[in-house]
Amino acid sequence: QSLSSKKILIVYLSRTNNTKALAEIIHKQIGGTLVSLELEKPYPQNYQATVQQIVHENETGFLPPLRTKIGRIQQYDVVFVGFPTWGMQLPPPIKSFLHQYDLKGKLVIPFNSNGGYGIGSSFQTVAELCPNSNILEGFMTRGGSERDGQLLVIQGARAKEAETIIQAWLRKQKLL
Ligand SMILES: Cc1cc2nc3c(=O)[nH]c(=O)nc-3n(C[C@H](O)[C@H](O)[C@H](O)COP(=O)(O)O)c2cc1C
């Protein structure tokens, strides 16, 4: 089915803007409302401190409160959810988002950038947290590697390439 009559929300979490670049490409191709998820209390600048904090949050199941509020989530038919892989898991702020907003009955489409180790359990966790949604096959690509000092890499020629791959994925999913 075509998306032309559907209301689309594109929500993403991004620390070094790789996932943001993917979100903007999707937005450019299919439109909708683009929202960056921000926290009440941002993570530290320091990479190692952030890694440690996330390990702890994952262990305790802590759901970091979101500063971003989404108005009338019921209005959307399709929700793209974008995030980096953190510690081979779904980042805690995305867990917060999926706990806070009921995506029942909606088409939910994950997308991801990662440092080269893949999505880990992240897409599986999205499915678990959206038991009453229709989950489409997600998109993932290699982004940066903050550990190795590689921040934004999805730019220039890499962004053009990502655009082509994303378009093919959206077509395959019959979204374009
Ligand atoms: C705290 C933290 C943990 C990460 N853990 C992983 C990981 O487990 N596997 C992986 O492939 N990349 C990992 N990365 C790298 C990011 O997934 C990758 O750089 C991604 O493109 C970042 O997206 P962003 O620019 O939208 O923030 C981690 C990055 C951070 C900051």
The ligand as a Tripos MOL2 file, in Angstrom:
@<TRIPOS>MOLECULE
LIG
   31    33     1     0     0
SMALL
NO_CHARGES

@<TRIPOS>ATOM
      1 C1         27.8420    4.5360   24.0380 C.3       1 LIG1
      2 C2         28.0730    3.9330   22.6820 C.ar      1 LIG1
      3 C3         28.0330    2.5600   22.5240 C.ar      1 LIG1
      4 C4         28.2310    1.9840   21.2670 C.ar      1 LIG1
      5 N1         28.1480    0.6320   21.1310 N.ar      1 LIG1
      6 C5         28.2520    0.0860   19.9050 C.ar      1 LIG1
      7 C6         28.0850   -1.3130   19.7080 C.ar      1 LIG1
      8 O1         27.8230   -2.0720   20.6490 O.2       1 LIG1
      9 N2         28.2220   -1.8170   18.4550 N.ar      1 LIG1
     10 C7         28.4990   -1.0130   17.3650 C.ar      1 LIG1
     11 O2         28.5780   -1.5070   16.2610 O.2       1 LIG1
     12 N3         28.6460    0.3270   17.5200 N.ar      1 LIG1
     13 C8         28.5240    0.8890   18.7510 C.ar      1 LIG1
     14 N4         28.6520    2.2450   18.8940 N.ar      1 LIG1
     15 C9         28.9120    3.0650   17.6940 C.3       1 LIG1
     16 C10        27.6380    3.7030   17.1570 C.3       1 LIG1
     17 O3         26.6040    2.7610   17.0130 O.3       1 LIG1
     18 C11        27.8930    4.3470   15.8020 C.3       1 LIG1
     19 O4         28.9550    5.2740   15.9130 O.3       1 LIG1
     20 C12        26.6620    5.0640   15.2500 C.3       1 LIG1
     21 O5         26.8290    5.3710   13.8860 O.3       1 LIG1
     22 C13        26.3790    6.3290   16.0350 C.3       1 LIG1
     23 O6         25.1840    6.9200   15.5860 O.3       1 LIG1
     24 P1         24.9010    8.4770   15.8230 P.3       1 LIG1
     25 O7         25.9740    9.2150   15.0520 O.co2     1 LIG1
     26 O8         23.5490    8.6880   15.2580 O.co2     1 LIG1
     27 O9         24.9930    8.7560   17.2740 O.co2     1 LIG1
     28 C14        28.4870    2.8270   20.1480 C.ar      1 LIG1
     29 C15        28.5390    4.2050   20.3370 C.ar      1 LIG1
     30 C16        28.3310    4.7610   21.5720 C.ar      1 LIG1
     31 C17        28.3770    6.2670   21.7240 C.3       1 LIG1
@<TRIPOS>BOND
     1     1     2 1
     2     2     3 ar
     3     2    30 ar
     4     3     4 ar
     5     4     5 ar
     6     4    28 ar
     7     5     6 ar
     8     6     7 ar
     9     6    13 1
    10     7     8 2
    11     7     9 ar
    12     9    10 ar
    13    10    11 2
    14    10    12 ar
    15    12    13 ar
    16    13    14 ar
    17    14    15 1
    18    14    28 ar
    19    15    16 1
    20    16    17 1
    21    16    18 1
    22    18    19 1
    23    18    20 1
    24    20    21 1
    25    20    22 1
    26    22    23 1
    27    23    24 1
    28    24    25 2
    29    24    26 1
    30    24    27 1
    31    28    29 ar
    32    29    30 ar
    33    30    31 1
@<TRIPOS>SUBSTRUCTURE
     1 LIG1         1 GROUP 0 **** ****
